[in-house]
Amino acid sequence: MKKIFVIMLFFISVSYIQADQLQWITKDQAKETYDYFKEHGFKQIILWCACCDNDLKMLVNVKDFSYKPASDPNFYEFYITGETYDGKTVNQSVDLAYVHIMRGSKWRCLGKELGFECDPCTKAFKF
C-alpha cells in the first residue's frame, strides 16, 4: 500500500511540476520576453499546454503584453491581452512553455525560442 501511495504521489508531482514551468520567471527573463515580443511584433500566438489533458489550442490576436511582479517578489509573470477568434477577451498571465509563436512556417514554443529551459511536450507544429 505504501508503495502505491509513493508512486501516485510521484505522478501527481510530475504533472504539477510540468504544468507551471515558466509561469513565474525572473525579472531578466520577463524583460527579455517583453523585448522579444516588441522586436518581433507578434500579432497572434497560440496558448496550448500539450502536456495537459484535453487542452485545446487557443489562437489569440495579441493587443498588448506586459510583465508584472508575481505574488513572490523574487519572480515576475508575463501577461497577454488579446482576443480569441470567437471574440472572447484574454487578459492573463501565461506560462512561456505553453505560448507558441509563428516562426517560419510553424508554431514554436516561446520559452524554447528564448533559450529558457522547459518542455512544451510538443515539437514545432502547423496550425
C-alpha positions, 0 to 999 in steps of 0.5 A, a space after each residue: 500500500 505504501 508503495 502505491 501511495 509513493 508512486 501516485 504521489 510521484 505522478 501527481 508531482 510530475 504533472 504539477 511540476 510540468 504544468 507551471 514551468 515558466 509561469 513565474 520567471 525572473 525579472 531578466 527573463 520577463 524583460 527579455 520576453 517583453 523585448 522579444 515580443 516588441 522586436 518581433 511584433 507578434 500579432 497572434 500566438 497560440 496558448 496550448 499546454 500539450 502536456 495537459 489533458 484535453 487542452 485545446 489550442 487557443 489562437 489569440 490576436 495579441 493587443 498588448 503584453 506586459 510583465 508584472 511582479 508575481 505574488 513572490 517578489 523574487 519572480 515576475 509573470 508575463 501577461 497577454 491581452 488579446 482576443 480569441 477568434 470567437 471574440 472572447 477577451 484574454 487578459 492573463 498571465 501565461 506560462 512561456 512553455 505553453 505560448 507558441 509563436 509563428 516562426 517560419 512556417 510553424 508554431 514554436 514554443 516561446 520559452 524554447 525560442 528564448 533559450 529558457 529551459 522547459 518542455 512544451 511536450 510538443 515539437 514545432 507544429 502547423 496550425 
